[in-house]
Amino acid sequence: MTGTFGSLNAATTALLAQRRALDVTGQNIANVNTEGYSRQRADLKALGGSPVPAFYSKSPGIGSGVSADSVTRIRDAFLEGRGHTEHANSARLAVENDAYSQIETAFREPGDTGVQSLMADMWAAWGDVDNGPKELSTRGQVLETLNTLVGGLHFSQASMGAQWNQTRENLEVMVKDVNSAVSTVAKLNGAIQRANQAGLPASELTDQRDVLVMKLAEQVGATVRPADDGMLDVVVGGMSLVSGKTPSELAVDGTLDPDTTSSLPVRLITKSGQFPVNPGGTAQGQLNVLNTIIPDHRADLNKVAQNLAAALNTQHRDGWDLDGVKGTDLLGPTPPATTITADNIRVLTDDPRKVAASGSGPGATGPVLDSSNADKISQLRLLPTGADAQYRAMIVGLGVQAAVSERNLGIQQVISTQVDAARESVSGVNIDEEMTNMLSFQHAYSAAGRMITAIDETLDVLINRTGLVGR
């Protein structure tokens, strides 16, 4: 009798276990398209017989069925950590590649509106003065092209300045988003700890937390360390953003001027204590753009403007204008500045008569119009260290940097895709696999039900037909 009813109990546990396994399979199928969902697995464990015999009976040694009380969330910690790293690298390279693309747009090269084309027009106008030194129209054309060139320098520099300001604003907005996500991760840590301590399921809470952690990895290069009771500590650049249930906040510090980043660079700090943070991901890319990429190209353009002004002013001072007056500087800074930059460079005269095209001073009867100085100025374009050569070298360097950045981003995207595919193969829901599991659990459930039917028929024969109960 004991063995018979023990078999009935084993069959009952089989029904319960296979039904629970079917429930888990249904949960997986229901969330096949849910972002961040990790598939779950019902862990079936055989239940052994009691090692301690009862007063009138002992275990038959067969076991007492199956248990499915434990549900495991399928996740590979190594692949998750690798995913955090690769997503951070992709985010950083994407920001830098976008920055190079915008800088190329600011220079508008190659094209009719680029600085290179504007300089060529300006030098050609000096050549026209050489051919017609008496014509005020050709001298006026020199000033017009010079003003256009100065405007082109202003536009390129202003475009990079606007890009710098926008990037800094984006960094400020992202830091606020990071602080919000960090607070949510800390709250989820607390909820997961309470669930684990109470023996309640926490897989869905853990999935929500992992989605936020991946987002933090992309934004600031966050990594994680396991803590007690299912919690995670979130770390950025050696600084703890989340420690158990305690969050920390970040802030942006540094200059608001793109031309002072060398002395006061933009950086991330902790709000509490103002400790510097060395981030990864999008934040690292933005800091590179703010502190290196844009300031370097602005400085290079400033050097071009200074070289152009120095060469042009020096040669212009050696000539004479239409009134027989010694030439003066053509280019200078906008007051109150004293140093020429691409932001403040301007043309100092609007009078065509003051264009010092002649190489000789006034003769006995008045000014000499030999236009030799205009010829010398037009030849400045050929100097190997002149503004043209300097600008071309800068544009070539920019093109190389942009191409390298784009290539690195393409390689990194392939790596990230491979890592994501590996993560998905472990934690993602596969419909074919779940359908196979469903059929397997369904057949097992049917078999357990058939076993109960068989035991019921056995008991019916044993009790009702043999009359053993009355003996």
ZIBEL-V861581 format. One record per backbone hydrogen bond with DSSP energy under -0.5 kcal/mol. CO is the residue of the C=O (numbers start at 1). NH is the residue of the N-H. If there is no record, write none. Layout:
[[CO;NH] [CO;NH]]
This chain:
[[1;5] [2;6] [3;7] [4;8] [5;9] [6;10] [7;11] [8;12] [9;13] [10;14] [11;15] [12;16] [13;17] [14;18] [15;19] [16;20] [17;21] [18;22] [19;23] [20;24] [21;25] [22;26] [23;27] [24;28] [25;29] [26;30] [27;31] [29;32] [31;34] [34;37] [39;74] [41;43] [41;72] [42;44] [43;70] [45;67] [46;48] [47;64] [47;65] [51;53] [57;54] [65;47] [67;45] [70;43] [72;41] [72;74] [73;75] [75;77] [76;80] [77;81] [78;82] [79;83] [80;84] [81;85] [82;86] [83;87] [84;88] [85;89] [86;90] [87;91] [88;92] [89;93] [90;94] [91;95] [92;96] [93;97] [94;98] [95;99] [96;100] [97;101] [98;102] [99;103] [100;104] [101;105] [102;106] [103;107] [104;108] [104;109] [107;115] [111;114] [114;118] [115;119] [116;120] [117;121] [118;122] [119;123] [120;124] [121;125] [122;126] [123;127] [124;128] [125;129] [126;130] [127;131] [128;132] [132;135] [134;136] [135;139] [136;140] [137;141] [138;142] [139;143] [140;144] [141;145] [142;146] [143;147] [144;148] [145;149] [146;150] [147;151] [148;152] [149;153] [150;154] [151;155] [152;156] [153;157] [154;158] [155;159] [156;160] [157;161] [158;162] [159;163] [160;164] [161;165] [162;166] [163;167] [164;168] [165;169] [166;170] [167;171] [168;172] [169;173] [170;174] [171;175] [172;176] [173;177] [174;178] [175;179] [176;180] [177;181] [178;182] [179;183] [180;184] [181;185] [182;186] [183;187] [184;188] [185;189] [186;190] [187;191] [188;192] [189;193] [190;194] [191;195] [192;196] [193;197] [194;198] [195;200] [196;199] [202;206] [203;207] [204;208] [205;209] [206;210] [207;211] [208;212] [209;213] [210;214] [211;215] [212;216] [213;217] [214;218] [215;219] [216;220] [216;221] [216;222] [217;221] [218;282] [219;283] [220;280] [223;235] [225;233] [227;230] [228;231] [231;227] [233;225] [234;241] [234;242] [235;223] [236;239] [239;236] [239;241] [241;248] [242;234] [242;244] [243;245] [243;246] [245;247] [246;243] [249;271] [251;269] [253;267] [257;260] [258;261] [260;263] [260;264] [264;255] [267;253] [268;277] [269;251] [270;274] [271;273] [275;270] [277;268] [277;279] [280;283] [280;284] [281;285] [282;286] [283;287] [284;288] [285;289] [286;290] [287;291] [288;292] [288;293] [289;294] [292;296] [293;297] [294;298] [295;299] [296;300] [297;301] [298;302] [299;303] [300;304] [301;305] [302;306] [303;307] [304;308] [305;309] [306;310] [307;311] [308;312] [309;313] [310;314] [311;315] [312;316] [313;317] [314;318] [315;318] [316;319] [319;327] [320;358] [321;324] [325;321] [330;348] [332;346] [334;337] [341;345] [344;334] [346;332] [350;352] [351;354] [352;355] [353;322] [353;323] [354;356] [355;357] [357;373] [357;374] [358;320] [363;366] [366;363] [367;369] [368;370] [371;375] [372;376] [373;377] [374;378] [375;379] [377;380] [378;381] [379;382] [380;383] [383;386] [386;390] [387;391] [388;392] [389;393] [390;394] [391;395] [392;396] [393;397] [394;398] [395;399] [396;400] [397;401] [398;402] [399;403] [400;404] [401;405] [402;406] [403;407] [404;408] [405;409] [406;410] [407;411] [408;412] [409;413] [410;414] [411;415] [412;416] [413;417] [414;418] [415;419] [416;420] [417;421] [418;422] [419;423] [420;424] [421;425] [422;426] [423;426] [423;427] [424;428] [427;39] [429;431] [430;434] [431;435] [432;436] [433;437] [434;438] [435;439] [436;440] [437;441] [438;442] [439;443] [440;444] [441;445] [442;446] [443;447] [444;448] [445;449] [446;450] [447;451] [448;452] [449;453] [450;454] [451;455] [452;456] [453;457] [454;458] [455;459] [456;460] [457;461] [458;462] [459;463] [460;464] [460;465] [461;465] [461;466] [462;468] [467;470] [468;471]]
